[in-house]
Amino acid sequence: MDFVNASATVQSRHSKNGETRTVPLSDDLLAALTKLKEERKPKSEDYVFLLDGEFWKSWREAFNGAVERAGIQEFPIP
């Protein structure tokens, strides 16, 4: 997370296509993440997005889990 340049970088090991990508943050998202950072006073190794206390390894895994918990059947899983 780059608060100075208002961007976030997704490392290749966490991306869908295996490529590292940097994306801009909207003003609203930057403000929300800045507030969260100030409230939590995180260490540099802390993650923002957690699932059951662990960092997300796969967006697909998180999405599929959400579909399952919602009880949605016959949903085309990406």
PDB file of N, CA, C and O in Angstrom, chain B, residues numbered from 101:
ATOM      1  N   MET B 101       0.856  -1.162   0.000  1.00  0.00           N
ATOM      2  CA  MET B 101       0.000   0.000   0.000  1.00  0.00           C
ATOM      3  C   MET B 101       0.902   1.224   0.000  1.00  0.00           C
ATOM      4  O   MET B 101       1.779   1.364   0.853  1.00  0.00           O
ATOM      5  N   ASP B 102       0.684   2.087  -0.941  1.00  0.00           N
ATOM      6  CA  ASP B 102       1.471   3.314  -1.043  1.00  0.00           C
ATOM      7  C   ASP B 102       0.541   4.490  -0.777  1.00  0.00           C
ATOM      8  O   ASP B 102      -0.197   4.926  -1.660  1.00  0.00           O
ATOM      9  N   PHE B 103       0.589   4.998   0.455  1.00  0.00           N
ATOM     10  CA  PHE B 103      -0.298   6.093   0.843  1.00  0.00           C
ATOM     11  C   PHE B 103       0.126   7.416   0.203  1.00  0.00           C
ATOM     12  O   PHE B 103      -0.717   8.281  -0.036  1.00  0.00           O
ATOM     13  N   VAL B 104       1.412   7.582  -0.076  1.00  0.00           N
ATOM     14  CA  VAL B 104       1.902   8.820  -0.678  1.00  0.00           C
ATOM     15  C   VAL B 104       1.398   8.968  -2.114  1.00  0.00           C
ATOM     16  O   VAL B 104       0.952  10.043  -2.514  1.00  0.00           O
ATOM     17  N   ASN B 105       1.472   7.884  -2.885  1.00  0.00           N
ATOM     18  CA  ASN B 105       1.050   7.922  -4.290  1.00  0.00           C
ATOM     19  C   ASN B 105      -0.372   7.412  -4.503  1.00  0.00           C
ATOM     20  O   ASN B 105      -0.821   7.290  -5.643  1.00  0.00           O
ATOM     21  N   ALA B 106      -1.081   7.115  -3.422  1.00  0.00           N
ATOM     22  CA  ALA B 106      -2.472   6.642  -3.480  1.00  0.00           C
ATOM     23  C   ALA B 106      -2.628   5.463  -4.420  1.00  0.00           C
ATOM     24  O   ALA B 106      -3.424   5.495  -5.358  1.00  0.00           O
ATOM     25  N   SER B 107      -1.841   4.404  -4.146  1.00  0.00           N
ATOM     26  CA  SER B 107      -1.922   3.208  -4.981  1.00  0.00           C
ATOM     27  C   SER B 107      -1.687   1.959  -4.135  1.00  0.00           C
ATOM     28  O   SER B 107      -1.142   2.017  -3.032  1.00  0.00           O
ATOM     29  N   ALA B 108      -2.112   0.845  -4.686  1.00  0.00           N
ATOM     30  CA  ALA B 108      -1.893  -0.452  -4.047  1.00  0.00           C
ATOM     31  C   ALA B 108      -1.284  -1.381  -5.080  1.00  0.00           C
ATOM     32  O   ALA B 108      -1.657  -1.347  -6.252  1.00  0.00           O
ATOM     33  N   THR B 109      -0.359  -2.198  -4.650  1.00  0.00           N
ATOM     34  CA  THR B 109       0.281  -3.146  -5.549  1.00  0.00           C
ATOM     35  C   THR B 109      -0.093  -4.556  -5.133  1.00  0.00           C
ATOM     36  O   THR B 109       0.022  -4.931  -3.966  1.00  0.00           O
ATOM     37  N   VAL B 110      -0.542  -5.329  -6.111  1.00  0.00           N
ATOM     38  CA  VAL B 110      -0.849  -6.746  -5.907  1.00  0.00           C
ATOM     39  C   VAL B 110       0.325  -7.524  -6.487  1.00  0.00           C
ATOM     40  O   VAL B 110       0.604  -7.460  -7.684  1.00  0.00           O
ATOM     41  N   GLN B 111       0.997  -8.254  -5.620  1.00  0.00           N
ATOM     42  CA  GLN B 111       2.149  -9.031  -6.068  1.00  0.00           C
ATOM     43  C   GLN B 111       1.706 -10.184  -6.958  1.00  0.00           C
ATOM     44  O   GLN B 111       0.581 -10.668  -6.840  1.00  0.00           O
ATOM     45  N   SER B 112       2.579 -10.618  -7.838  1.00  0.00           N
ATOM     46  CA  SER B 112       2.256 -11.659  -8.815  1.00  0.00           C
ATOM     47  C   SER B 112       1.737 -12.937  -8.159  1.00  0.00           C
ATOM     48  O   SER B 112       0.860 -13.597  -8.715  1.00  0.00           O
ATOM     49  N   ARG B 113       2.254 -13.293  -7.003  1.00  0.00           N
ATOM     50  CA  ARG B 113       1.823 -14.544  -6.360  1.00  0.00           C
ATOM     51  C   ARG B 113       0.385 -14.484  -5.857  1.00  0.00           C
ATOM     52  O   ARG B 113      -0.209 -15.519  -5.554  1.00  0.00           O
ATOM     53  N   HIS B 114      -0.186 -13.267  -5.764  1.00  0.00           N
ATOM     54  CA  HIS B 114      -1.556 -13.111  -5.291  1.00  0.00           C
ATOM     55  C   HIS B 114      -2.520 -12.713  -6.408  1.00  0.00           C
ATOM     56  O   HIS B 114      -3.717 -12.560  -6.163  1.00  0.00           O
ATOM     57  N   SER B 115      -2.019 -12.544  -7.619  1.00  0.00           N
ATOM     58  CA  SER B 115      -2.885 -12.073  -8.696  1.00  0.00           C
ATOM     59  C   SER B 115      -3.447 -13.232  -9.506  1.00  0.00           C
ATOM     60  O   SER B 115      -2.878 -14.323  -9.536  1.00  0.00           O
ATOM     61  N   LYS B 116      -4.554 -12.981 -10.149  1.00  0.00           N
ATOM     62  CA  LYS B 116      -5.231 -14.004 -10.940  1.00  0.00           C
ATOM     63  C   LYS B 116      -4.392 -14.442 -12.139  1.00  0.00           C
ATOM     64  O   LYS B 116      -4.334 -15.628 -12.463  1.00  0.00           O
ATOM     65  N   ASN B 117      -3.741 -13.478 -12.796  1.00  0.00           N
ATOM     66  CA  ASN B 117      -2.986 -13.813 -14.002  1.00  0.00           C
ATOM     67  C   ASN B 117      -1.488 -13.980 -13.766  1.00  0.00           C
ATOM     68  O   ASN B 117      -0.730 -14.165 -14.719  1.00  0.00           O
ATOM     69  N   GLY B 118      -1.056 -13.917 -12.515  1.00  0.00           N
ATOM     70  CA  GLY B 118       0.343 -14.130 -12.196  1.00  0.00           C
ATOM     71  C   GLY B 118       1.244 -12.937 -12.465  1.00  0.00           C
ATOM     72  O   GLY B 118       2.466 -13.082 -12.473  1.00  0.00           O
ATOM     73  N   GLU B 119       0.667 -11.762 -12.684  1.00  0.00           N
ATOM     74  CA  GLU B 119       1.449 -10.563 -12.941  1.00  0.00           C
ATOM     75  C   GLU B 119       1.277  -9.561 -11.795  1.00  0.00           C
ATOM     76  O   GLU B 119       0.184  -9.404 -11.251  1.00  0.00           O
ATOM     77  N   THR B 120       2.365  -8.892 -11.442  1.00  0.00           N
ATOM     78  CA  THR B 120       2.296  -7.824 -10.451  1.00  0.00           C
ATOM     79  C   THR B 120       1.623  -6.624 -11.089  1.00  0.00           C
ATOM     80  O   THR B 120       1.904  -6.273 -12.236  1.00  0.00           O
ATOM     81  N   ARG B 121       0.728  -5.996 -10.332  1.00  0.00           N
ATOM     82  CA  ARG B 121      -0.012  -4.855 -10.878  1.00  0.00           C
ATOM     83  C   ARG B 121      -0.217  -3.808  -9.785  1.00  0.00           C
ATOM     84  O   ARG B 121      -0.528  -4.140  -8.641  1.00  0.00           O
ATOM     85  N   THR B 122      -0.040  -2.546 -10.153  1.00  0.00           N
ATOM     86  CA  THR B 122      -0.295  -1.435  -9.245  1.00  0.00           C
ATOM     87  C   THR B 122      -1.540  -0.710  -9.720  1.00  0.00           C
ATOM     88  O   THR B 122      -1.660  -0.363 -10.895  1.00  0.00           O
ATOM     89  N   VAL B 123      -2.469  -0.485  -8.793  1.00  0.00           N
ATOM     90  CA  VAL B 123      -3.728   0.172  -9.144  1.00  0.00           C
ATOM     91  C   VAL B 123      -3.913   1.408  -8.273  1.00  0.00           C
ATOM     92  O   VAL B 123      -3.490   1.423  -7.117  1.00  0.00           O
ATOM     93  N   PRO B 124      -4.542   2.446  -8.822  1.00  0.00           N
ATOM     94  CA  PRO B 124      -4.788   3.658  -8.039  1.00  0.00           C
ATOM     95  C   PRO B 124      -5.907   3.439  -7.027  1.00  0.00           C
ATOM     96  O   PRO B 124      -6.798   2.615  -7.239  1.00  0.00           O
ATOM     97  N   LEU B 125      -5.852   4.182  -5.933  1.00  0.00           N
ATOM     98  CA  LEU B 125      -6.900   4.142  -4.920  1.00  0.00           C
ATOM     99  C   LEU B 125      -7.777   5.374  -5.085  1.00  0.00           C
ATOM    100  O   LEU B 125      -7.275   6.476  -5.309  1.00  0.00           O
ATOM    101  N   SER B 126      -9.080   5.186  -4.974  1.00  0.00           N
ATOM    102  CA  SER B 126      -9.981   6.333  -5.025  1.00  0.00           C
ATOM    103  C   SER B 126      -9.768   7.177  -3.766  1.00  0.00           C
ATOM    104  O   SER B 126      -9.223   6.698  -2.772  1.00  0.00           O
ATOM    105  N   ASP B 127     -10.199   8.419  -3.821  1.00  0.00           N
ATOM    106  CA  ASP B 127     -10.061   9.302  -2.659  1.00  0.00           C
ATOM    107  C   ASP B 127     -10.772   8.738  -1.433  1.00  0.00           C
ATOM    108  O   ASP B 127     -10.250   8.805  -0.320  1.00  0.00           O
ATOM    109  N   ASP B 128     -11.973   8.180  -1.644  1.00  0.00           N
ATOM    110  CA  ASP B 128     -12.743   7.614  -0.526  1.00  0.00           C
ATOM    111  C   ASP B 128     -12.036   6.409   0.083  1.00  0.00           C
ATOM    112  O   ASP B 128     -11.963   6.278   1.305  1.00  0.00           O
ATOM    113  N   LEU B 129     -11.512   5.524  -0.775  1.00  0.00           N
ATOM    114  CA  LEU B 129     -10.815   4.344  -0.268  1.00  0.00           C
ATOM    115  C   LEU B 129      -9.527   4.745   0.444  1.00  0.00           C
ATOM    116  O   LEU B 129      -9.202   4.195   1.496  1.00  0.00           O
ATOM    117  N   LEU B 130      -8.800   5.690  -0.118  1.00  0.00           N
ATOM    118  CA  LEU B 130      -7.577   6.166   0.522  1.00  0.00           C
ATOM    119  C   LEU B 130      -7.878   6.746   1.901  1.00  0.00           C
ATOM    120  O   LEU B 130      -7.145   6.491   2.856  1.00  0.00           O
ATOM    121  N   ALA B 131      -8.947   7.520   2.007  1.00  0.00           N
ATOM    122  CA  ALA B 131      -9.330   8.098   3.302  1.00  0.00           C
ATOM    123  C   ALA B 131      -9.687   7.003   4.302  1.00  0.00           C
ATOM    124  O   ALA B 131      -9.285   7.069   5.464  1.00  0.00           O
ATOM    125  N   ALA B 132     -10.443   5.993   3.856  1.00  0.00           N
ATOM    126  CA  ALA B 132     -10.842   4.901   4.753  1.00  0.00           C
ATOM    127  C   ALA B 132      -9.629   4.094   5.208  1.00  0.00           C
ATOM    128  O   ALA B 132      -9.526   3.746   6.384  1.00  0.00           O
ATOM    129  N   LEU B 133      -8.709   3.793   4.291  1.00  0.00           N
ATOM    130  CA  LEU B 133      -7.523   3.025   4.661  1.00  0.00           C
ATOM    131  C   LEU B 133      -6.584   3.835   5.550  1.00  0.00           C
ATOM    132  O   LEU B 133      -5.951   3.280   6.447  1.00  0.00           O
ATOM    133  N   THR B 134      -6.490   5.134   5.312  1.00  0.00           N
ATOM    134  CA  THR B 134      -5.670   6.005   6.161  1.00  0.00           C
ATOM    135  C   THR B 134      -6.228   6.028   7.579  1.00  0.00           C
ATOM    136  O   THR B 134      -5.471   5.947   8.546  1.00  0.00           O
ATOM    137  N   LYS B 135      -7.551   6.138   7.706  1.00  0.00           N
ATOM    138  CA  LYS B 135      -8.187   6.130   9.030  1.00  0.00           C
ATOM    139  C   LYS B 135      -7.937   4.796   9.728  1.00  0.00           C
ATOM    140  O   LYS B 135      -7.608   4.764  10.914  1.00  0.00           O
ATOM    141  N   LEU B 136      -8.092   3.702   8.996  1.00  0.00           N
ATOM    142  CA  LEU B 136      -7.852   2.374   9.558  1.00  0.00           C
ATOM    143  C   LEU B 136      -6.403   2.244  10.028  1.00  0.00           C
ATOM    144  O   LEU B 136      -6.140   1.719  11.110  1.00  0.00           O
ATOM    145  N   LYS B 137      -5.482   2.716   9.224  1.00  0.00           N
ATOM    146  CA  LYS B 137      -4.064   2.653   9.584  1.00  0.00           C
ATOM    147  C   LYS B 137      -3.794   3.441  10.863  1.00  0.00           C
ATOM    148  O   LYS B 137      -3.074   2.974  11.745  1.00  0.00           O
ATOM    149  N   GLU B 138      -4.368   4.625  10.960  1.00  0.00           N
ATOM    150  CA  GLU B 138      -4.156   5.463  12.146  1.00  0.00           C
ATOM    151  C   GLU B 138      -4.763   4.829  13.398  1.00  0.00           C
ATOM    152  O   GLU B 138      -4.189   4.919  14.484  1.00  0.00           O
ATOM    153  N   GLU B 139      -5.921   4.191  13.244  1.00  0.00           N
ATOM    154  CA  GLU B 139      -6.579   3.551  14.386  1.00  0.00           C
ATOM    155  C   GLU B 139      -5.836   2.304  14.845  1.00  0.00           C
ATOM    156  O   GLU B 139      -5.723   2.057  16.046  1.00  0.00           O
ATOM    157  N   ARG B 140      -5.335   1.527  13.911  1.00  0.00           N
ATOM    158  CA  ARG B 140      -4.697   0.255  14.243  1.00  0.00           C
ATOM    159  C   ARG B 140      -3.221   0.393  14.579  1.00  0.00           C
ATOM    160  O   ARG B 140      -2.658  -0.442  15.287  1.00  0.00           O
ATOM    161  N   LYS B 141      -2.588   1.461  14.065  1.00  0.00           N
ATOM    162  CA  LYS B 141      -1.142   1.639  14.219  1.00  0.00           C
ATOM    163  C   LYS B 141      -0.418   0.335  13.858  1.00  0.00           C
ATOM    164  O   LYS B 141       0.301  -0.233  14.680  1.00  0.00           O
ATOM    165  N   PRO B 142      -0.616  -0.128  12.624  1.00  0.00           N
ATOM    166  CA  PRO B 142      -0.074  -1.431  12.225  1.00  0.00           C
ATOM    167  C   PRO B 142       1.442  -1.419  12.040  1.00  0.00           C
ATOM    168  O   PRO B 142       2.056  -0.377  11.811  1.00  0.00           O
ATOM    169  N   LYS B 143       2.010  -2.594  12.145  1.00  0.00           N
ATOM    170  CA  LYS B 143       3.416  -2.788  11.803  1.00  0.00           C
ATOM    171  C   LYS B 143       3.503  -2.892  10.282  1.00  0.00           C
ATOM    172  O   LYS B 143       2.495  -3.138   9.619  1.00  0.00           O
ATOM    173  N   SER B 144       4.670  -2.712   9.741  1.00  0.00           N
ATOM    174  CA  SER B 144       4.820  -2.735   8.287  1.00  0.00           C
ATOM    175  C   SER B 144       4.450  -4.089   7.696  1.00  0.00           C
ATOM    176  O   SER B 144       4.080  -4.156   6.524  1.00  0.00           O
ATOM    177  N   GLU B 145       4.537  -5.166   8.465  1.00  0.00           N
ATOM    178  CA  GLU B 145       4.223  -6.487   7.936  1.00  0.00           C
ATOM    179  C   GLU B 145       2.740  -6.872   8.096  1.00  0.00           C
ATOM    180  O   GLU B 145       2.332  -7.946   7.654  1.00  0.00           O
ATOM    181  N   ASP B 146       1.944  -6.014   8.715  1.00  0.00           N
ATOM    182  CA  ASP B 146       0.518  -6.298   8.882  1.00  0.00           C
ATOM    183  C   ASP B 146      -0.205  -6.241   7.549  1.00  0.00           C
ATOM    184  O   ASP B 146       0.154  -5.460   6.667  1.00  0.00           O
ATOM    185  N   TYR B 147      -1.220  -7.070   7.413  1.00  0.00           N
ATOM    186  CA  TYR B 147      -2.056  -7.092   6.217  1.00  0.00           C
ATOM    187  C   TYR B 147      -3.352  -6.349   6.492  1.00  0.00           C
ATOM    188  O   TYR B 147      -3.818  -6.312   7.631  1.00  0.00           O
ATOM    189  N   VAL B 148      -3.935  -5.761   5.463  1.00  0.00           N
ATOM    190  CA  VAL B 148      -5.192  -5.036   5.602  1.00  0.00           C
ATOM    191  C   VAL B 148      -6.367  -5.999   5.493  1.00  0.00           C
ATOM    192  O   VAL B 148      -7.305  -5.929   6.288  1.00  0.00           O
ATOM    193  N   PHE B 149      -6.320  -6.891   4.517  1.00  0.00           N
ATOM    194  CA  PHE B 149      -7.441  -7.791   4.255  1.00  0.00           C
ATOM    195  C   PHE B 149      -7.183  -9.141   4.900  1.00  0.00           C
ATOM    196  O   PHE B 149      -6.283  -9.878   4.497  1.00  0.00           O
ATOM    197  N   LEU B 150      -7.992  -9.456   5.915  1.00  0.00           N
ATOM    198  CA  LEU B 150      -7.841 -10.704   6.651  1.00  0.00           C
ATOM    199  C   LEU B 150      -9.119 -11.524   6.567  1.00  0.00           C
ATOM    200  O   LEU B 150     -10.215 -10.981   6.426  1.00  0.00           O
ATOM    201  N   LEU B 151      -8.966 -12.815   6.653  1.00  0.00           N
ATOM    202  CA  LEU B 151     -10.087 -13.745   6.703  1.00  0.00           C
ATOM    203  C   LEU B 151      -9.790 -14.708   7.839  1.00  0.00           C
ATOM    204  O   LEU B 151      -8.846 -15.493   7.758  1.00  0.00           O
ATOM    205  N   ASP B 152     -10.586 -14.653   8.891  1.00  0.00           N
ATOM    206  CA  ASP B 152     -10.365 -15.472  10.078  1.00  0.00           C
ATOM    207  C   ASP B 152      -8.957 -15.265  10.658  1.00  0.00           C
ATOM    208  O   ASP B 152      -8.316 -16.209  11.120  1.00  0.00           O
ATOM    209  N   GLY B 153      -8.492 -14.005  10.622  1.00  0.00           N
ATOM    210  CA  GLY B 153      -7.203 -13.670  11.192  1.00  0.00           C
ATOM    211  C   GLY B 153      -6.004 -13.962  10.312  1.00  0.00           C
ATOM    212  O   GLY B 153      -4.870 -13.682  10.701  1.00  0.00           O
ATOM    213  N   GLU B 154      -6.233 -14.516   9.141  1.00  0.00           N
ATOM    214  CA  GLU B 154      -5.145 -14.835   8.211  1.00  0.00           C
ATOM    215  C   GLU B 154      -5.291 -13.993   6.958  1.00  0.00           C
ATOM    216  O   GLU B 154      -6.407 -13.659   6.560  1.00  0.00           O
ATOM    217  N   PHE B 155      -4.147 -13.638   6.315  1.00  0.00           N
ATOM    218  CA  PHE B 155      -4.251 -12.854   5.096  1.00  0.00           C
ATOM    219  C   PHE B 155      -4.813 -13.709   3.963  1.00  0.00           C
ATOM    220  O   PHE B 155      -4.602 -14.920   3.911  1.00  0.00           O
ATOM    221  N   TRP B 156      -5.526 -13.051   3.065  1.00  0.00           N
ATOM    222  CA  TRP B 156      -6.152 -13.759   1.940  1.00  0.00           C
ATOM    223  C   TRP B 156      -5.073 -14.237   0.986  1.00  0.00           C
ATOM    224  O   TRP B 156      -4.226 -13.462   0.542  1.00  0.00           O
ATOM    225  N   LYS B 157      -5.119 -15.511   0.682  1.00  0.00           N
ATOM    226  CA  LYS B 157      -4.160 -16.072  -0.257  1.00  0.00           C
ATOM    227  C   LYS B 157      -4.725 -16.053  -1.666  1.00  0.00           C
ATOM    228  O   LYS B 157      -3.978 -16.021  -2.644  1.00  0.00           O
ATOM    229  N   SER B 158      -6.045 -16.073  -1.765  1.00  0.00           N
ATOM    230  CA  SER B 158      -6.660 -16.166  -3.085  1.00  0.00           C
ATOM    231  C   SER B 158      -8.020 -15.486  -3.068  1.00  0.00           C
ATOM    232  O   SER B 158      -8.882 -15.832  -2.260  1.00  0.00           O
ATOM    233  N   TRP B 159      -8.213 -14.512  -3.963  1.00  0.00           N
ATOM    234  CA  TRP B 159      -9.520 -13.872  -4.089  1.00  0.00           C
ATOM    235  C   TRP B 159     -10.552 -14.885  -4.545  1.00  0.00           C
ATOM    236  O   TRP B 159     -11.700 -14.839  -4.105  1.00  0.00           O
ATOM    237  N   ARG B 160     -10.162 -15.793  -5.417  1.00  0.00           N
ATOM    238  CA  ARG B 160     -11.084 -16.823  -5.913  1.00  0.00           C
ATOM    239  C   ARG B 160     -11.567 -17.702  -4.753  1.00  0.00           C
ATOM    240  O   ARG B 160     -12.752 -18.023  -4.653  1.00  0.00           O
ATOM    241  N   GLU B 161     -10.645 -18.077  -3.896  1.00  0.00           N
ATOM    242  CA  GLU B 161     -10.998 -18.901  -2.743  1.00  0.00           C
ATOM    243  C   GLU B 161     -11.972 -18.159  -1.830  1.00  0.00           C
ATOM    244  O   GLU B 161     -12.934 -18.748  -1.336  1.00  0.00           O
ATOM    245  N   ALA B 162     -11.726 -16.878  -1.607  1.00  0.00           N
ATOM    246  CA  ALA B 162     -12.611 -16.075  -0.768  1.00  0.00           C
ATOM    247  C   ALA B 162     -13.985 -15.938  -1.417  1.00  0.00           C
ATOM    248  O   ALA B 162     -15.007 -16.038  -0.739  1.00  0.00           O
ATOM    249  N   PHE B 163     -14.008 -15.711  -2.727  1.00  0.00           N
ATOM    250  CA  PHE B 163     -15.275 -15.577  -3.451  1.00  0.00           C
ATOM    251  C   PHE B 163     -16.061 -16.883  -3.409  1.00  0.00           C
ATOM    252  O   PHE B 163     -17.256 -16.885  -3.113  1.00  0.00           O
ATOM    253  N   ASN B 164     -15.400 -17.975  -3.701  1.00  0.00           N
ATOM    254  CA  ASN B 164     -16.074 -19.278  -3.693  1.00  0.00           C
ATOM    255  C   ASN B 164     -16.615 -19.607  -2.304  1.00  0.00           C
ATOM    256  O   ASN B 164     -17.705 -20.166  -2.178  1.00  0.00           O
ATOM    257  N   GLY B 165     -15.861 -19.262  -1.265  1.00  0.00           N
ATOM    258  CA  GLY B 165     -16.336 -19.481   0.096  1.00  0.00           C
ATOM    259  C   GLY B 165     -17.566 -18.647   0.404  1.00  0.00           C
ATOM    260  O   GLY B 165     -18.482 -19.113   1.082  1.00  0.00           O
ATOM    261  N   ALA B 166     -17.591 -17.410  -0.091  1.00  0.00           N
ATOM    262  CA  ALA B 166     -18.751 -16.537   0.128  1.00  0.00           C
ATOM    263  C   ALA B 166     -19.980 -17.092  -0.577  1.00  0.00           C
ATOM    264  O   ALA B 166     -21.079 -17.060  -0.023  1.00  0.00           O
ATOM    265  N   VAL B 167     -19.804 -17.600  -1.788  1.00  0.00           N
ATOM    266  CA  VAL B 167     -20.919 -18.204  -2.533  1.00  0.00           C
ATOM    267  C   VAL B 167     -21.455 -19.405  -1.764  1.00  0.00           C
ATOM    268  O   VAL B 167     -22.667 -19.578  -1.637  1.00  0.00           O
ATOM    269  N   GLU B 168     -20.556 -20.229  -1.254  1.00  0.00           N
ATOM    270  CA  GLU B 168     -20.967 -21.422  -0.501  1.00  0.00           C
ATOM    271  C   GLU B 168     -21.699 -21.033   0.785  1.00  0.00           C
ATOM    272  O   GLU B 168     -22.751 -21.596   1.089  1.00  0.00           O
ATOM    273  N   ARG B 169     -21.152 -20.073   1.546  1.00  0.00           N
ATOM    274  CA  ARG B 169     -21.791 -19.646   2.791  1.00  0.00           C
ATOM    275  C   ARG B 169     -23.152 -19.008   2.547  1.00  0.00           C
ATOM    276  O   ARG B 169     -24.039 -19.083   3.398  1.00  0.00           O
ATOM    277  N   ALA B 170     -23.319 -18.381   1.386  1.00  0.00           N
ATOM    278  CA  ALA B 170     -24.599 -17.755   1.052  1.00  0.00           C
ATOM    279  C   ALA B 170     -25.628 -18.788   0.611  1.00  0.00           C
ATOM    280  O   ALA B 170     -26.809 -18.470   0.466  1.00  0.00           O
ATOM    281  N   GLY B 171     -25.186 -20.020   0.399  1.00  0.00           N
ATOM    282  CA  GLY B 171     -26.111 -21.074  -0.004  1.00  0.00           C
ATOM    283  C   GLY B 171     -26.539 -20.979  -1.462  1.00  0.00           C
ATOM    284  O   GLY B 171     -27.570 -21.531  -1.844  1.00  0.00           O
ATOM    285  N   ILE B 172     -25.757 -20.286  -2.273  1.00  0.00           N
ATOM    286  CA  ILE B 172     -26.086 -20.147  -3.692  1.00  0.00           C
ATOM    287  C   ILE B 172     -25.690 -21.431  -4.409  1.00  0.00           C
ATOM    288  O   ILE B 172     -24.555 -21.895  -4.294  1.00  0.00           O
ATOM    289  N   GLN B 173     -26.624 -21.991  -5.140  1.00  0.00           N
ATOM    290  CA  GLN B 173     -26.370 -23.227  -5.871  1.00  0.00           C
ATOM    291  C   GLN B 173     -26.354 -22.941  -7.366  1.00  0.00           C
ATOM    292  O   GLN B 173     -27.000 -22.011  -7.848  1.00  0.00           O
ATOM    293  N   GLU B 174     -25.610 -23.754  -8.074  1.00  0.00           N
ATOM    294  CA  GLU B 174     -25.495 -23.645  -9.531  1.00  0.00           C
ATOM    295  C   GLU B 174     -25.054 -22.253  -9.960  1.00  0.00           C
ATOM    296  O   GLU B 174     -25.567 -21.704 -10.935  1.00  0.00           O
ATOM    297  N   PHE B 175     -24.110 -21.691  -9.233  1.00  0.00           N
ATOM    298  CA  PHE B 175     -23.558 -20.379  -9.556  1.00  0.00           C
ATOM    299  C   PHE B 175     -22.300 -20.617 -10.373  1.00  0.00           C
ATOM    300  O   PHE B 175     -21.445 -21.407  -9.974  1.00  0.00           O
ATOM    301  N   PRO B 176     -22.172 -19.937 -11.527  1.00  0.00           N
ATOM    302  CA  PRO B 176     -20.962 -20.147 -12.344  1.00  0.00           C
ATOM    303  C   PRO B 176     -19.735 -19.589 -11.629  1.00  0.00           C
ATOM    304  O   PRO B 176     -19.550 -18.373 -11.568  1.00  0.00           O
ATOM    305  N   ILE B 177     -18.909 -20.459 -11.096  1.00  0.00           N
ATOM    306  CA  ILE B 177     -17.718 -20.060 -10.356  1.00  0.00           C
ATOM    307  C   ILE B 177     -16.651 -19.629 -11.364  1.00  0.00           C
ATOM    308  O   ILE B 177     -16.360 -20.358 -12.312  1.00  0.00           O
ATOM    309  N   PRO B 178     -16.067 -18.440 -11.158  1.00  0.00           N
ATOM    310  CA  PRO B 178     -15.056 -17.959 -12.104  1.00  0.00           C
ATOM    311  C   PRO B 178     -13.784 -18.786 -12.031  1.00  0.00           C
ATOM    312  O   PRO B 178     -12.830 -18.517 -12.761  1.00  0.00           O
TER     313      PRO B 178
END
